[in-house]
């Protein structure tokens, strides 16, 4: 398995942040769309998402997420 980098150079960091920003914006758009669909306050929906995602990050590892297996 490929070893992960601990640090990115300036160009790699800029590319990473560009990709990361797209993900964040996409999540925000989707959470807002769900809130609107169900007539839920957008800020409350974002807070709910944040709480759930934070809990997942605190209790889970994503090192092998999506790799299949058992």
C-alpha positions in Angstrom: 0.0 0.0 0.0 1.2 3.5 -0.8 2.6 5.5 2.2 0.7 8.7 2.9 2.4 12.1 3.0 2.5 14.0 6.3 3.2 17.4 4.6 2.3 18.8 1.2 4.4 21.4 -0.7 2.8 24.7 -1.6 1.5 23.6 -5.0 0.2 20.2 -3.7 -1.5 22.1 -0.8 -3.2 24.5 -3.2 -4.5 21.6 -5.3 -5.7 19.7 -2.2 -7.5 22.8 -0.9 -9.2 23.3 -4.3 -10.5 19.8 -4.2 -11.4 20.0 -0.5 -13.3 23.3 -1.1 -15.4 21.6 -3.8 -16.4 18.9 -1.4 -17.3 21.3 1.4 -19.4 23.4 -1.0 -21.1 20.3 -2.3 -22.0 19.1 1.2 -23.4 22.5 2.1 -25.5 22.6 -1.1 -26.9 19.1 -0.4 -27.7 19.7 3.2 -29.5 23.0 2.3 -31.4 21.2 -0.5 -32.6 18.5 2.0 -33.6 21.2 4.5 -35.6 23.0 1.9 -37.2 19.8 0.7 -38.4 19.0 4.2 -39.1 22.6 5.2 -36.5 22.5 7.9 -34.5 25.6 9.0 -31.2 25.6 7.0 -29.1 26.6 10.0 -30.6 23.8 12.1 -30.0 21.3 9.3 -26.4 22.3 9.1 -26.0 22.0 12.9 -27.6 18.6 12.8 -25.2 17.5 10.0 -22.3 18.9 11.9 -23.2 17.0 15.1 -23.7 13.7 13.3 -20.5 14.0 11.2 -18.5 15.1 14.2 -19.7 12.1 16.2 -18.7 9.8 13.3 -15.2 11.2 13.1 -14.7 10.9 16.8 -15.7 7.2 17.0 -14.6 5.9 13.6 -11.6 5.4 11.4 -11.8 6.0 7.7 -8.4 4.5 6.8 -9.8 1.6 4.9 -13.3 3.1 4.0 -14.5 2.0 0.6 -11.9 -0.6 0.1 -14.3 -3.5 0.4 -13.6 -6.5 2.5 -15.5 -7.7 5.5 
